[in-house]
Amino acid sequence: ISYAPVPLRSPRLPMAGYPLPDDDFMSEHTEVLWGSQGRGDLAVMKSLGANAVRLYGNDASLDKRGFLDEAKRQGLNVIAGISDYPYLQMPGNCAKHTYLNCYSQVRAAYKANLERGFLLDRDGEKVYHPALLTIILMNEPDLKFLPAGRPEHFCKALVSAFDAVLDAEQELGVVGPKPNFTVTFSFGVCPHCYDFQYKPGLGQMAELRRAMRNPEFVNYTARNDLWKAYQERFENSVNTANPADSLNNLFLKPYHEHFPGVPVFIGEYHSPATHDQTADLQEIIRLASDESSLLKGLSFFEFQARYDKGGSELSFGMFGLGDKPLGRFKLTDNSLNYTAWCLTPLAAPRHVDRCGDFFRDVEYVQDVPNLTSNVWGLGFDNTETPEDCCAKCLELPVCKSWTWIAAGHTVENRHRCRLSGAEPPKAPRKAQGIVSGVPAERVQIQRRNKRDREPTEEAVSATAPYMRVEMKEAVPLEQPPVPNAVAAAFGGPGPEGAALCPATAIQYW
């Protein structure tokens, strides 16, 4: 399960002078989220049937030992990532200052990781923590090194990073079993790649394999035998929101043909638009369970909804953040205090055959609210039809009205969709080429009265609140809440009722 439990309940906060100071959720600072004495996120994952947790941010100055120990106690493997910091963000990063040679930046960062929890001292020897399964050198580098999709850019950065982590291990004298390394590519096509230009993910993997075999092709002189290390300790990975039925033909079949012997896993898997979430997850697990398949498994995307990102990202989370605070914590020694909110199961996006009523030549949303406004709003370009705009509004529980503007009526000459958290105005403006409306009635999980400060006695006593939801109206859910689907596919019993808030809809500030 992919894990980035950002504690913000609004996309407004990080953009209004409150940037998140750190995105490392493996440190002791965040133990109130993942620890057994706090919210118990790792225990919740295990109860869902997961056997591994995938992470993103990685502050090399923070110790990871406690997180790895707790993951081991819960029976979870850890897929840790090297953050973008040495590549793109730190002073002296390799993207801007060393011509994409990332050796020195990544070696220093990874050595710090090894010294702060990745390694254990066993009888005077340095060995890897047994919970560590795989190290991701970078997530979606094909989208991050500009101009995006240029293999000569991302490949040089990645082969130099691979060289760096191998040298960091050697410097500290690491012995015993070691984790594999990977690079997690996007599911985008790569028109500038030599092979598989229009096969998602495959072109990027082929270019990286070529650079590992011959680093001089990307103007890099390696210190280690990268091709030998690639064959012994490298596996491919890719992120995708495609459902299992299309993924097999689009990616897995050609992968088996052209990458024999190289394992692959899906670093982010979740197709929220799929009608039957449980069946889709069961199918991708079936494909990975085939002993003849190179597909090792998947990481479900994702554990918690990312309110700080907003927009379509809110379609992916299993859990939202409820109203009950469980504690306070800092992300770094000098950061602000953040609240650890209880978890609340989320329903899958609802599928409807039609949106609400359309009103032509009427403008409900005249502009997207700015950051100082109390009204929530989002804008999207290239939304082809009014139906698409209405569908976006329907996906977000906070959206109460929408307006679609045809391309010929915008300055940019692109179709435009505006969403608003405000009800339609009583006297909307008239304008040609514009369609407005409100979303169709949504089905939500067990709403609480806004005046209630604590969960009801009935909700607290429920043994599994997401398995036994109560509807505000007698309308059945089209799909079970997302944690239900994951538990059913992964074979877990689900968490105890006391671990979660009463089930509800996404909460916003």
Order of alpha helices (4+ residues) and beta strands (2+ residues): beta-alpha-alpha-beta-alpha-beta-alpha-alpha-beta-beta-beta-alpha-alpha-beta-beta-alpha-alpha-beta-alpha-alpha-beta-alpha-beta-beta-beta-beta-beta-alpha-beta-beta-beta-alpha-alpha
